[in-house]
């Protein structure tokens, strides 16, 4: 979650390659997808989506990833790249 929130894509890739749970929950942003969405880190959002993150997970300060991304005006960063 911290790597996703801070935009550290290489660390996110390393964690995923070593079996990190893409849907692990806890903390302010609830999960890595919500953290990356809130901060507008589109490449990390795409990476998490490609690795099976659950877009419907509820929790954290914003409820879910869609609410987190829209809260900061990053709507559109959850979908596929165009």
PDB file of N, CA, C and O in Angstrom:
ATOM      1  N   UNK A   1       0.823  -1.194   0.000  1.00  0.00           N
ATOM      2  CA  UNK A   1       0.000   0.000   0.000  1.00  0.00           C
ATOM      3  C   UNK A   1       0.866   1.256   0.000  1.00  0.00           C
ATOM      4  O   UNK A   1       0.570   2.211  -0.719  1.00  0.00           O
ATOM      5  N   UNK A   2       1.924   1.266   0.792  1.00  0.00           N
ATOM      6  CA  UNK A   2       2.792   2.445   0.853  1.00  0.00           C
ATOM      7  C   UNK A   2       3.492   2.674  -0.481  1.00  0.00           C
ATOM      8  O   UNK A   2       3.600   3.813  -0.935  1.00  0.00           O
ATOM      9  N   UNK A   3       3.964   1.611  -1.106  1.00  0.00           N
ATOM     10  CA  UNK A   3       4.629   1.742  -2.407  1.00  0.00           C
ATOM     11  C   UNK A   3       3.658   2.279  -3.455  1.00  0.00           C
ATOM     12  O   UNK A   3       4.030   3.122  -4.272  1.00  0.00           O
ATOM     13  N   UNK A   4       2.431   1.801  -3.435  1.00  0.00           N
ATOM     14  CA  UNK A   4       1.411   2.267  -4.385  1.00  0.00           C
ATOM     15  C   UNK A   4       1.072   3.730  -4.148  1.00  0.00           C
ATOM     16  O   UNK A   4       0.953   4.506  -5.096  1.00  0.00           O
ATOM     17  N   UNK A   5       0.918   4.099  -2.905  1.00  0.00           N
ATOM     18  CA  UNK A   5       0.562   5.463  -2.536  1.00  0.00           C
ATOM     19  C   UNK A   5       1.646   6.454  -2.947  1.00  0.00           C
ATOM     20  O   UNK A   5       1.350   7.573  -3.365  1.00  0.00           O
ATOM     21  N   UNK A   6       2.899   6.035  -2.826  1.00  0.00           N
ATOM     22  CA  UNK A   6       4.020   6.928  -3.102  1.00  0.00           C
ATOM     23  C   UNK A   6       4.551   6.834  -4.523  1.00  0.00           C
ATOM     24  O   UNK A   6       5.547   7.477  -4.854  1.00  0.00           O
ATOM     25  N   UNK A   7       3.899   6.038  -5.372  1.00  0.00           N
ATOM     26  CA  UNK A   7       4.279   5.974  -6.778  1.00  0.00           C
ATOM     27  C   UNK A   7       5.520   5.163  -7.078  1.00  0.00           C
ATOM     28  O   UNK A   7       6.160   5.380  -8.107  1.00  0.00           O
ATOM     29  N   UNK A   8       5.875   4.237  -6.212  1.00  0.00           N
ATOM     30  CA  UNK A   8       7.076   3.421  -6.396  1.00  0.00           C
ATOM     31  C   UNK A   8       6.744   2.154  -7.184  1.00  0.00           C
ATOM     32  O   UNK A   8       6.606   1.072  -6.613  1.00  0.00           O
ATOM     33  N   UNK A   9       6.618   2.306  -8.496  1.00  0.00           N
ATOM     34  CA  UNK A   9       6.187   1.206  -9.352  1.00  0.00           C
ATOM     35  C   UNK A   9       7.137   0.013  -9.292  1.00  0.00           C
ATOM     36  O   UNK A   9       6.682  -1.130  -9.254  1.00  0.00           O
ATOM     37  N   UNK A  10       8.434   0.254  -9.281  1.00  0.00           N
ATOM     38  CA  UNK A  10       9.393  -0.861  -9.237  1.00  0.00           C
ATOM     39  C   UNK A  10       9.222  -1.683  -7.963  1.00  0.00           C
ATOM     40  O   UNK A  10       9.355  -2.907  -7.996  1.00  0.00           O
ATOM     41  N   UNK A  11       8.934  -1.037  -6.859  1.00  0.00           N
ATOM     42  CA  UNK A  11       8.723  -1.761  -5.601  1.00  0.00           C
ATOM     43  C   UNK A  11       7.418  -2.544  -5.664  1.00  0.00           C
ATOM     44  O   UNK A  11       7.354  -3.679  -5.192  1.00  0.00           O
ATOM     45  N   UNK A  12       6.377  -1.950  -6.240  1.00  0.00           N
ATOM     46  CA  UNK A  12       5.108  -2.667  -6.411  1.00  0.00           C
ATOM     47  C   UNK A  12       5.342  -3.915  -7.260  1.00  0.00           C
ATOM     48  O   UNK A  12       4.853  -4.994  -6.927  1.00  0.00           O
ATOM     49  N   UNK A  13       6.086  -3.771  -8.353  1.00  0.00           N
ATOM     50  CA  UNK A  13       6.394  -4.918  -9.218  1.00  0.00           C
ATOM     51  C   UNK A  13       7.154  -5.992  -8.450  1.00  0.00           C
ATOM     52  O   UNK A  13       6.850  -7.178  -8.582  1.00  0.00           O
ATOM     53  N   UNK A  14       8.130  -5.593  -7.655  1.00  0.00           N
ATOM     54  CA  UNK A  14       8.917  -6.532  -6.860  1.00  0.00           C
ATOM     55  C   UNK A  14       8.041  -7.264  -5.849  1.00  0.00           C
ATOM     56  O   UNK A  14       8.148  -8.480  -5.690  1.00  0.00           O
ATOM     57  N   UNK A  15       7.187  -6.530  -5.177  1.00  0.00           N
ATOM     58  CA  UNK A  15       6.284  -7.147  -4.196  1.00  0.00           C
ATOM     59  C   UNK A  15       5.350  -8.158  -4.862  1.00  0.00           C
ATOM     60  O   UNK A  15       5.158  -9.260  -4.349  1.00  0.00           O
ATOM     61  N   UNK A  16       4.776  -7.784  -5.994  1.00  0.00           N
ATOM     62  CA  UNK A  16       3.874  -8.693  -6.699  1.00  0.00           C
ATOM     63  C   UNK A  16       4.614  -9.934  -7.191  1.00  0.00           C
ATOM     64  O   UNK A  16       4.089 -11.045  -7.117  1.00  0.00           O
ATOM     65  N   UNK A  17       5.828  -9.744  -7.690  1.00  0.00           N
ATOM     66  CA  UNK A  17       6.629 -10.873  -8.179  1.00  0.00           C
ATOM     67  C   UNK A  17       6.981 -11.851  -7.064  1.00  0.00           C
ATOM     68  O   UNK A  17       7.245 -13.026  -7.316  1.00  0.00           O
ATOM     69  N   UNK A  18       6.983 -11.356  -5.836  1.00  0.00           N
ATOM     70  CA  UNK A  18       7.333 -12.203  -4.696  1.00  0.00           C
ATOM     71  C   UNK A  18       6.116 -12.637  -3.890  1.00  0.00           C
ATOM     72  O   UNK A  18       6.240 -13.043  -2.734  1.00  0.00           O
ATOM     73  N   UNK A  19       4.939 -12.551  -4.506  1.00  0.00           N
ATOM     74  CA  UNK A  19       3.743 -13.119  -3.908  1.00  0.00           C
ATOM     75  C   UNK A  19       2.951 -12.241  -2.967  1.00  0.00           C
ATOM     76  O   UNK A  19       2.119 -12.748  -2.214  1.00  0.00           O
ATOM     77  N   UNK A  20       3.182 -10.937  -2.984  1.00  0.00           N
ATOM     78  CA  UNK A  20       2.393 -10.050  -2.122  1.00  0.00           C
ATOM     79  C   UNK A  20       0.914 -10.163  -2.482  1.00  0.00           C
ATOM     80  O   UNK A  20       0.562 -10.319  -3.652  1.00  0.00           O
ATOM     81  N   UNK A  21       0.063 -10.084  -1.481  1.00  0.00           N
ATOM     82  CA  UNK A  21      -1.380 -10.159  -1.685  1.00  0.00           C
ATOM     83  C   UNK A  21      -1.876  -8.830  -2.251  1.00  0.00           C
ATOM     84  O   UNK A  21      -1.897  -7.820  -1.547  1.00  0.00           O
ATOM     85  N   UNK A  22      -2.271  -8.835  -3.507  1.00  0.00           N
ATOM     86  CA  UNK A  22      -2.703  -7.621  -4.188  1.00  0.00           C
ATOM     87  C   UNK A  22      -3.958  -7.018  -3.549  1.00  0.00           C
ATOM     88  O   UNK A  22      -4.256  -5.841  -3.754  1.00  0.00           O
ATOM     89  N   UNK A  23      -4.686  -7.816  -2.782  1.00  0.00           N
ATOM     90  CA  UNK A  23      -5.911  -7.342  -2.137  1.00  0.00           C
ATOM     91  C   UNK A  23      -5.777  -7.162  -0.626  1.00  0.00           C
ATOM     92  O   UNK A  23      -6.787  -7.037   0.066  1.00  0.00           O
ATOM     93  N   UNK A  24      -4.555  -7.147  -0.104  1.00  0.00           N
ATOM     94  CA  UNK A  24      -4.355  -6.957   1.339  1.00  0.00           C
ATOM     95  C   UNK A  24      -4.990  -5.634   1.761  1.00  0.00           C
ATOM     96  O   UNK A  24      -4.911  -4.639   1.040  1.00  0.00           O
ATOM     97  N   UNK A  25      -5.618  -5.634   2.935  1.00  0.00           N
ATOM     98  CA  UNK A  25      -6.329  -4.449   3.401  1.00  0.00           C
ATOM     99  C   UNK A  25      -5.804  -3.949   4.734  1.00  0.00           C
ATOM    100  O   UNK A  25      -5.242  -4.697   5.533  1.00  0.00           O
ATOM    101  N   UNK A  26      -6.010  -2.646   4.946  1.00  0.00           N
ATOM    102  CA  UNK A  26      -5.662  -2.009   6.203  1.00  0.00           C
ATOM    103  C   UNK A  26      -5.251  -0.574   5.970  1.00  0.00           C
ATOM    104  O   UNK A  26      -4.858  -0.207   4.863  1.00  0.00           O
ATOM    105  N   UNK A  27      -5.336   0.220   6.979  1.00  0.00           N
ATOM    106  CA  UNK A  27      -4.870   1.595   6.906  1.00  0.00           C
ATOM    107  C   UNK A  27      -5.835   2.564   6.249  1.00  0.00           C
ATOM    108  O   UNK A  27      -6.970   2.217   5.919  1.00  0.00           O
ATOM    109  N   UNK A  28      -5.362   3.773   6.068  1.00  0.00           N
ATOM    110  CA  UNK A  28      -6.163   4.887   5.555  1.00  0.00           C
ATOM    111  C   UNK A  28      -6.786   4.603   4.192  1.00  0.00           C
ATOM    112  O   UNK A  28      -7.952   4.925   3.962  1.00  0.00           O
ATOM    113  N   UNK A  29      -6.016   4.003   3.292  1.00  0.00           N
ATOM    114  CA  UNK A  29      -6.504   3.783   1.931  1.00  0.00           C
ATOM    115  C   UNK A  29      -7.089   2.391   1.718  1.00  0.00           C
ATOM    116  O   UNK A  29      -7.527   2.086   0.609  1.00  0.00           O
ATOM    117  N   UNK A  30      -7.111   1.557   2.716  1.00  0.00           N
ATOM    118  CA  UNK A  30      -7.688   0.215   2.670  1.00  0.00           C
ATOM    119  C   UNK A  30      -6.861  -0.782   1.880  1.00  0.00           C
ATOM    120  O   UNK A  30      -6.606  -1.880   2.375  1.00  0.00           O
ATOM    121  N   UNK A  31      -6.432  -0.442   0.673  1.00  0.00           N
ATOM    122  CA  UNK A  31      -5.654  -1.380  -0.140  1.00  0.00           C
ATOM    123  C   UNK A  31      -4.800  -0.617  -1.150  1.00  0.00           C
ATOM    124  O   UNK A  31      -4.922   0.599  -1.293  1.00  0.00           O
ATOM    125  N   UNK A  32      -3.941  -1.347  -1.840  1.00  0.00           N
ATOM    126  CA  UNK A  32      -3.007  -0.720  -2.776  1.00  0.00           C
ATOM    127  C   UNK A  32      -3.722  -0.010  -3.924  1.00  0.00           C
ATOM    128  O   UNK A  32      -3.303   1.071  -4.337  1.00  0.00           O
ATOM    129  N   UNK A  33      -4.793  -0.607  -4.440  1.00  0.00           N
ATOM    130  CA  UNK A  33      -5.522   0.013  -5.551  1.00  0.00           C
ATOM    131  C   UNK A  33      -6.131   1.344  -5.123  1.00  0.00           C
ATOM    132  O   UNK A  33      -6.060   2.327  -5.862  1.00  0.00           O
ATOM    133  N   UNK A  34      -6.716   1.378  -3.960  1.00  0.00           N
ATOM    134  CA  UNK A  34      -7.321   2.619  -3.480  1.00  0.00           C
ATOM    135  C   UNK A  34      -6.249   3.692  -3.274  1.00  0.00           C
ATOM    136  O   UNK A  34      -6.480   4.863  -3.578  1.00  0.00           O
ATOM    137  N   UNK A  35      -5.089   3.303  -2.764  1.00  0.00           N
ATOM    138  CA  UNK A  35      -3.997   4.261  -2.546  1.00  0.00           C
ATOM    139  C   UNK A  35      -3.490   4.826  -3.868  1.00  0.00           C
ATOM    140  O   UNK A  35      -3.335   6.040  -4.005  1.00  0.00           O
ATOM    141  N   UNK A  36      -3.232   3.958  -4.840  1.00  0.00           N
ATOM    142  CA  UNK A  36      -2.738   4.407  -6.147  1.00  0.00           C
ATOM    143  C   UNK A  36      -3.788   5.252  -6.863  1.00  0.00           C
ATOM    144  O   UNK A  36      -3.452   6.236  -7.523  1.00  0.00           O
ATOM    145  N   UNK A  37      -5.050   4.873  -6.734  1.00  0.00           N
ATOM    146  CA  UNK A  37      -6.141   5.623  -7.367  1.00  0.00           C
ATOM    147  C   UNK A  37      -6.253   7.022  -6.780  1.00  0.00           C
ATOM    148  O   UNK A  37      -6.394   8.003  -7.510  1.00  0.00           O
ATOM    149  N   UNK A  38      -6.188   7.107  -5.457  1.00  0.00           N
ATOM    150  CA  UNK A  38      -6.290   8.387  -4.761  1.00  0.00           C
ATOM    151  C   UNK A  38      -5.169   9.332  -5.183  1.00  0.00           C
ATOM    152  O   UNK A  38      -5.386  10.532  -5.353  1.00  0.00           O
ATOM    153  N   UNK A  39      -3.967   8.778  -5.350  1.00  0.00           N
ATOM    154  CA  UNK A  39      -2.810   9.602  -5.694  1.00  0.00           C
ATOM    155  C   UNK A  39      -2.648   9.829  -7.195  1.00  0.00           C
ATOM    156  O   UNK A  39      -1.798  10.617  -7.608  1.00  0.00           O
ATOM    157  N   UNK A  40      -3.456   9.146  -8.022  1.00  0.00           N
ATOM    158  CA  UNK A  40      -3.387   9.351  -9.468  1.00  0.00           C
ATOM    159  C   UNK A  40      -2.240   8.640 -10.152  1.00  0.00           C
ATOM    160  O   UNK A  40      -1.792   9.075 -11.213  1.00  0.00           O
ATOM    161  N   UNK A  41      -1.757   7.562  -9.574  1.00  0.00           N
ATOM    162  CA  UNK A  41      -0.647   6.798 -10.163  1.00  0.00           C
ATOM    163  C   UNK A  41      -1.197   5.771 -11.153  1.00  0.00           C
ATOM    164  O   UNK A  41      -1.367   4.598 -10.821  1.00  0.00           O
ATOM    165  N   UNK A  42      -1.470   6.234 -12.371  1.00  0.00           N
ATOM    166  CA  UNK A  42      -2.151   5.428 -13.376  1.00  0.00           C
ATOM    167  C   UNK A  42      -1.402   4.140 -13.707  1.00  0.00           C
ATOM    168  O   UNK A  42      -2.027   3.088 -13.846  1.00  0.00           O
ATOM    169  N   UNK A  43      -0.082   4.200 -13.837  1.00  0.00           N
ATOM    170  CA  UNK A  43       0.679   3.004 -14.193  1.00  0.00           C
ATOM    171  C   UNK A  43       0.561   1.939 -13.110  1.00  0.00           C
ATOM    172  O   UNK A  43       0.477   0.749 -13.414  1.00  0.00           O
ATOM    173  N   UNK A  44       0.556   2.356 -11.861  1.00  0.00           N
ATOM    174  CA  UNK A  44       0.419   1.402 -10.762  1.00  0.00           C
ATOM    175  C   UNK A  44      -0.998   0.853 -10.721  1.00  0.00           C
ATOM    176  O   UNK A  44      -1.188  -0.335 -10.460  1.00  0.00           O
ATOM    177  N   UNK A  45      -1.989   1.686 -10.971  1.00  0.00           N
ATOM    178  CA  UNK A  45      -3.371   1.206 -11.051  1.00  0.00           C
ATOM    179  C   UNK A  45      -3.460   0.114 -12.111  1.00  0.00           C
ATOM    180  O   UNK A  45      -4.034  -0.946 -11.861  1.00  0.00           O
ATOM    181  N   UNK A  46      -2.897   0.364 -13.294  1.00  0.00           N
ATOM    182  CA  UNK A  46      -2.933  -0.626 -14.374  1.00  0.00           C
ATOM    183  C   UNK A  46      -2.216  -1.913 -13.977  1.00  0.00           C
ATOM    184  O   UNK A  46      -2.695  -3.007 -14.275  1.00  0.00           O
ATOM    185  N   UNK A  47      -1.085  -1.789 -13.314  1.00  0.00           N
ATOM    186  CA  UNK A  47      -0.321  -2.948 -12.856  1.00  0.00           C
ATOM    187  C   UNK A  47      -1.130  -3.777 -11.863  1.00  0.00           C
ATOM    188  O   UNK A  47      -1.174  -5.003 -11.962  1.00  0.00           O
ATOM    189  N   UNK A  48      -1.759  -3.118 -10.925  1.00  0.00           N
ATOM    190  CA  UNK A  48      -2.577  -3.825  -9.934  1.00  0.00           C
ATOM    191  C   UNK A  48      -3.772  -4.511 -10.592  1.00  0.00           C
ATOM    192  O   UNK A  48      -4.110  -5.644 -10.250  1.00  0.00           O
ATOM    193  N   UNK A  49      -4.410  -3.821 -11.536  1.00  0.00           N
ATOM    194  CA  UNK A  49      -5.537  -4.423 -12.249  1.00  0.00           C
ATOM    195  C   UNK A  49      -5.089  -5.657 -13.027  1.00  0.00           C
ATOM    196  O   UNK A  49      -5.793  -6.667 -13.054  1.00  0.00           O
ATOM    197  N   UNK A  50      -3.927  -5.578 -13.655  1.00  0.00           N
ATOM    198  CA  UNK A  50      -3.397  -6.711 -14.421  1.00  0.00           C
ATOM    199  C   UNK A  50      -3.055  -7.894 -13.526  1.00  0.00           C
ATOM    200  O   UNK A  50      -2.973  -9.030 -13.992  1.00  0.00           O
ATOM    201  N   UNK A  51      -2.856  -7.625 -12.242  1.00  0.00           N
ATOM    202  CA  UNK A  51      -2.500  -8.684 -11.296  1.00  0.00           C
ATOM    203  C   UNK A  51      -3.675  -9.119 -10.429  1.00  0.00           C
ATOM    204  O   UNK A  51      -3.485  -9.736  -9.381  1.00  0.00           O
ATOM    205  N   UNK A  52      -4.884  -8.797 -10.864  1.00  0.00           N
ATOM    206  CA  UNK A  52      -6.077  -9.350 -10.240  1.00  0.00           C
ATOM    207  C   UNK A  52      -6.628  -8.642  -9.028  1.00  0.00           C
ATOM    208  O   UNK A  52      -7.364  -9.248  -8.249  1.00  0.00           O
ATOM    209  N   UNK A  53      -6.296  -7.373  -8.843  1.00  0.00           N
ATOM    210  CA  UNK A  53      -6.860  -6.662  -7.700  1.00  0.00           C
ATOM    211  C   UNK A  53      -8.384  -6.586  -7.809  1.00  0.00           C
ATOM    212  O   UNK A  53      -8.935  -6.527  -8.908  1.00  0.00           O
ATOM    213  N   UNK A  54      -9.039  -6.587  -6.684  1.00  0.00           N
ATOM    214  CA  UNK A  54     -10.500  -6.537  -6.630  1.00  0.00           C
ATOM    215  C   UNK A  54     -10.937  -5.076  -6.565  1.00  0.00           C
ATOM    216  O   UNK A  54     -10.707  -4.402  -5.561  1.00  0.00           O
ATOM    217  N   UNK A  55     -11.561  -4.591  -7.624  1.00  0.00           N
ATOM    218  CA  UNK A  55     -11.967  -3.183  -7.681  1.00  0.00           C
ATOM    219  C   UNK A  55     -13.151  -2.870  -6.775  1.00  0.00           C
ATOM    220  O   UNK A  55     -13.474  -1.701  -6.563  1.00  0.00           O
ATOM    221  N   UNK A  56     -13.796  -3.889  -6.245  1.00  0.00           N
ATOM    222  CA  UNK A  56     -14.981  -3.682  -5.412  1.00  0.00           C
ATOM    223  C   UNK A  56     -14.709  -3.712  -3.916  1.00  0.00           C
ATOM    224  O   UNK A  56     -15.645  -3.605  -3.124  1.00  0.00           O
ATOM    225  N   UNK A  57     -13.458  -3.855  -3.510  1.00  0.00           N
ATOM    226  CA  UNK A  57     -13.131  -3.912  -2.088  1.00  0.00           C
ATOM    227  C   UNK A  57     -13.565  -2.616  -1.412  1.00  0.00           C
ATOM    228  O   UNK A  57     -13.332  -1.526  -1.936  1.00  0.00           O
ATOM    229  N   UNK A  58     -14.192  -2.738  -0.258  1.00  0.00           N
ATOM    230  CA  UNK A  58     -14.669  -1.590   0.513  1.00  0.00           C
ATOM    231  C   UNK A  58     -13.775  -1.379   1.733  1.00  0.00           C
ATOM    232  O   UNK A  58     -13.277  -2.342   2.317  1.00  0.00           O
ATOM    233  N   UNK A  59     -13.576  -0.121   2.113  1.00  0.00           N
ATOM    234  CA  UNK A  59     -12.828   0.180   3.322  1.00  0.00           C
ATOM    235  C   UNK A  59     -12.053   1.475   3.191  1.00  0.00           C
ATOM    236  O   UNK A  59     -12.156   2.179   2.187  1.00  0.00           O
ATOM    237  N   UNK A  60     -11.285   1.776   4.204  1.00  0.00           N
ATOM    238  CA  UNK A  60     -10.487   2.991   4.206  1.00  0.00           C
ATOM    239  C   UNK A  60     -11.340   4.245   4.311  1.00  0.00           C
ATOM    240  O   UNK A  60     -12.547   4.178   4.544  1.00  0.00           O
ATOM    241  N   UNK A  61     -10.701   5.370   4.139  1.00  0.00           N
ATOM    242  CA  UNK A  61     -11.381   6.659   4.272  1.00  0.00           C
ATOM    243  C   UNK A  61     -12.340   6.969   3.126  1.00  0.00           C
ATOM    244  O   UNK A  61     -13.230   7.806   3.277  1.00  0.00           O
ATOM    245  N   UNK A  62     -12.172   6.307   1.986  1.00  0.00           N
ATOM    246  CA  UNK A  62     -12.933   6.689   0.800  1.00  0.00           C
ATOM    247  C   UNK A  62     -13.930   5.634   0.329  1.00  0.00           C
ATOM    248  O   UNK A  62     -14.628   5.859  -0.660  1.00  0.00           O
ATOM    249  N   UNK A  63     -14.015   4.510   0.994  1.00  0.00           N
ATOM    250  CA  UNK A  63     -14.997   3.492   0.640  1.00  0.00           C
ATOM    251  C   UNK A  63     -14.505   2.485  -0.367  1.00  0.00           C
ATOM    252  O   UNK A  63     -14.463   1.290  -0.072  1.00  0.00           O
ATOM    253  N   UNK A  64     -14.127   2.938  -1.561  1.00  0.00           N
ATOM    254  CA  UNK A  64     -13.583   2.038  -2.576  1.00  0.00           C
ATOM    255  C   UNK A  64     -12.701   2.837  -3.535  1.00  0.00           C
ATOM    256  O   UNK A  64     -12.592   4.058  -3.418  1.00  0.00           O
ATOM    257  N   UNK A  65     -12.077   2.144  -4.476  1.00  0.00           N
ATOM    258  CA  UNK A  65     -11.124   2.800  -5.377  1.00  0.00           C
ATOM    259  C   UNK A  65     -11.788   3.864  -6.250  1.00  0.00           C
ATOM    260  O   UNK A  65     -11.192   4.912  -6.500  1.00  0.00           O
ATOM    261  N   UNK A  66     -12.998   3.615  -6.713  1.00  0.00           N
ATOM    262  CA  UNK A  66     -13.686   4.597  -7.552  1.00  0.00           C
ATOM    263  C   UNK A  66     -13.953   5.885  -6.777  1.00  0.00           C
ATOM    264  O   UNK A  66     -13.768   6.981  -7.306  1.00  0.00           O
ATOM    265  N   UNK A  67     -14.384   5.752  -5.539  1.00  0.00           N
ATOM    266  CA  UNK A  67     -14.622   6.944  -4.720  1.00  0.00           C
ATOM    267  C   UNK A  67     -13.312   7.671  -4.419  1.00  0.00           C
ATOM    268  O   UNK A  67     -13.275   8.902  -4.396  1.00  0.00           O
ATOM    269  N   UNK A  68     -12.243   6.916  -4.188  1.00  0.00           N
ATOM    270  CA  UNK A  68     -10.944   7.535  -3.906  1.00  0.00           C
ATOM    271  C   UNK A  68     -10.438   8.315  -5.106  1.00  0.00           C
ATOM    272  O   UNK A  68      -9.954   9.438  -4.960  1.00  0.00           O
ATOM    273  N   UNK A  69     -10.546   7.731  -6.285  1.00  0.00           N
ATOM    274  CA  UNK A  69     -10.050   8.409  -7.485  1.00  0.00           C
ATOM    275  C   UNK A  69     -10.901   9.624  -7.841  1.00  0.00           C
ATOM    276  O   UNK A  69     -10.366  10.642  -8.279  1.00  0.00           O
ATOM    277  N   UNK A  70     -12.210   9.533  -7.661  1.00  0.00           N
ATOM    278  CA  UNK A  70     -13.069  10.672  -7.986  1.00  0.00           C
ATOM    279  C   UNK A  70     -12.915  11.800  -6.968  1.00  0.00           C
ATOM    280  O   UNK A  70     -13.093  12.970  -7.306  1.00  0.00           O
ATOM    281  N   UNK A  71     -12.591  11.455  -5.741  1.00  0.00           N
ATOM    282  CA  UNK A  71     -12.378  12.449  -4.692  1.00  0.00           C
ATOM    283  C   UNK A  71     -11.257  13.414  -5.067  1.00  0.00           C
ATOM    284  O   UNK A  71     -11.325  14.604  -4.757  1.00  0.00           O
ATOM    285  N   UNK A  72     -10.236  12.902  -5.731  1.00  0.00           N
ATOM    286  CA  UNK A  72      -9.088  13.725  -6.104  1.00  0.00           C
ATOM    287  C   UNK A  72      -9.124  14.177  -7.563  1.00  0.00           C
ATOM    288  O   UNK A  72      -8.171  14.791  -8.043  1.00  0.00           O
ATOM    289  N   UNK A  73     -10.214  13.878  -8.272  1.00  0.00           N
ATOM    290  CA  UNK A  73     -10.326  14.314  -9.658  1.00  0.00           C
ATOM    291  C   UNK A  73      -9.546  13.470 -10.643  1.00  0.00           C
ATOM    292  O   UNK A  73      -9.235  13.931 -11.741  1.00  0.00           O
ATOM    293  N   UNK A  74      -9.224  12.239 -10.271  1.00  0.00           N
ATOM    294  CA  UNK A  74      -8.461  11.354 -11.151  1.00  0.00           C
ATOM    295  C   UNK A  74      -9.357  10.342 -11.847  1.00  0.00           C
ATOM    296  O   UNK A  74      -8.887   9.274 -12.238  1.00  0.00           O
ATOM    297  N   UNK A  75     -10.618  10.652 -12.006  1.00  0.00           N
ATOM    298  CA  UNK A  75     -11.551   9.715 -12.621  1.00  0.00           C
ATOM    299  C   UNK A  75     -11.035   9.352 -14.015  1.00  0.00           C
ATOM    300  O   UNK A  75     -10.522  10.207 -14.737  1.00  0.00           O
ATOM    301  N   UNK A  76     -11.170   8.122 -14.371  1.00  0.00           N
ATOM    302  CA  UNK A  76     -10.652   7.651 -15.654  1.00  0.00           C
ATOM    303  C   UNK A  76      -9.346   6.904 -15.513  1.00  0.00           C
ATOM    304  O   UNK A  76      -8.925   6.224 -16.448  1.00  0.00           O
ATOM    305  N   UNK A  77      -8.695   7.011 -14.374  1.00  0.00           N
ATOM    306  CA  UNK A  77      -7.425   6.325 -14.177  1.00  0.00           C
ATOM    307  C   UNK A  77      -7.605   4.890 -13.705  1.00  0.00           C
ATOM    308  O   UNK A  77      -6.624   4.164 -13.550  1.00  0.00           O
ATOM    309  N   UNK A  78      -8.836   4.476 -13.477  1.00  0.00           N
ATOM    310  CA  UNK A  78      -9.085   3.085 -13.097  1.00  0.00           C
ATOM    311  C   UNK A  78      -9.283   2.197 -14.304  1.00  0.00           C
ATOM    312  O   UNK A  78      -9.093   0.984 -14.217  1.00  0.00           O
ATOM    313  N   UNK A  79      -9.658   2.773 -15.420  1.00  0.00           N
ATOM    314  CA  UNK A  79      -9.954   1.968 -16.602  1.00  0.00           C
ATOM    315  C   UNK A  79      -8.721   1.643 -17.411  1.00  0.00           C
ATOM    316  O   UNK A  79      -7.613   2.064 -17.079  1.00  0.00           O
ATOM    317  N   UNK A  80      -8.924   0.883 -18.484  1.00  0.00           N
ATOM    318  CA  UNK A  80      -7.794   0.517 -19.341  1.00  0.00           C
ATOM    319  C   UNK A  80      -7.202   1.737 -20.028  1.00  0.00           C
ATOM    320  O   UNK A  80      -7.898   2.721 -20.280  1.00  0.00           O
ATOM    321  N   UNK A  81      -5.906   1.664 -20.331  1.00  0.00           N
ATOM    322  CA  UNK A  81      -5.253   2.757 -21.051  1.00  0.00           C
ATOM    323  C   UNK A  81      -5.849   2.866 -22.444  1.00  0.00           C
ATOM    324  O   UNK A  81      -6.228   1.867 -23.056  1.00  0.00           O
ATOM    325  N   UNK A  82      -5.925   4.080 -22.925  1.00  0.00           N
ATOM    326  CA  UNK A  82      -6.482   4.306 -24.271  1.00  0.00           C
ATOM    327  C   UNK A  82      -5.426   4.851 -25.173  1.00  0.00           C
ATOM    328  O   UNK A  82      -5.690   5.109 -26.347  1.00  0.00           O
TER     329      UNK A  82
END
